[in-house]
Amino acid sequence: MVGPRGRADPAHVFKRVRPLCMPRPPRIAFNGAIYHVTIHGNNDETVFRDDQDDRTYLHLLTRMLRRRAISLLAYGLMTNHIHLVVRTPQANISVAMQWLHGCYAAAFNRRHRRRGHLFGDRFFTSVVDSDEYLLESTRYIHLNPVRAGLVQRPEDYRWTSYPRYIGGNEELVPVEPDLVLKLLSKNPQRRESLYRRFIEDGLTGLWTPKQEGVSRIAIAAAAVLDAGGMPRAALCRQTPRNRTRTLLMGVLRGVEGLSTAEIAGYVGVKPRAVMTAAWRLSRDANRNPQMAERVATMRAAAGAALKAVADGTS
């Protein structure tokens, strides 16, 4: 179409414009949902420069919990990112997180005399849809400082909820660990010691099932690693591309009864990373018969281990 002066009609031009990307999907939100929330600094920059920053964040977090009637099940404040596990009686996760991180970013910029975005992309949430995923999410958060090389022992790091899980009295922010601890044992007197053992097993590269400290996905992961001849401690290596972790994700994605969310929570990645790993493994297996045989062997071992637990023979 041409305008009155021989130029293209703007209305016609704009009608032909196509969106460059798909819109973001809406967040899953419903009453009573439990989320594992992660938010990173912009370009992975530092979001906590000193202890005062950590205290400011926890103060704002406490205010948000009370204002929105949200329960905090676990948390971990790292140098450049944050982990939270929260339960929302109402479908208000987006409003709550936007207020919390907006207020903290403003306080941080004011205190350190800086401008610009403190956090990167919008916060990431993963719905915790099983008891196993809930246990593994808290363990990942509490072991994160050790895996990052900040401390030797998880209890030595002040800015996580781990002390509250093992009987600590200091309460920097109201944490409610009972919902997680009761998954380990019906006996309240055994729960803290079992959770400590659960953490110790993760620290040494060993895993045990949901009842009395062990989860189904942990059993499947151990079976896959053993069948593949891979050391369990390799999962904790802090490398940009951990091949053991990637292979484990791809194999577990093909094991019946394990969800993408469970695997993501266990390994400590976003669900889309699990899907990508599974797709790449499938592509490589189609090209390499030996790889396909190895993957089939590891998946069979995981399936057999899960069946043995279900049958009560393990």
Secondary structure, 3 states (H helix, E strand, C coil): CECCCCCECHHHHHHCCCCCCCCCCCCCCCCCEEEEEEEEEHHHCCCCCCHHHHHHHHHHHHHHHHHHCCEEEEEEECCCEEEEEEEECCCCHHHHHHHHHHHHHHHHHHHHCCCCCCECCCCEEEECCCHHHHHHHHHHHHHHHHHCCCCCCHHHCCCECHHHHCCCCCCCCCCCCHHHHCCCCCCHHHHHHHHHHHHHHHHCCCCCCCCCCCCHHHHHHHHHHHHCCCCHHHHHCCCCCCHHHHHHHHHHHCCCCCCHHHHHHHHCCCHHHHHHHHHHHHHHHHHCHHHHHHHHHHHHHHHHHHHHHHHCCC
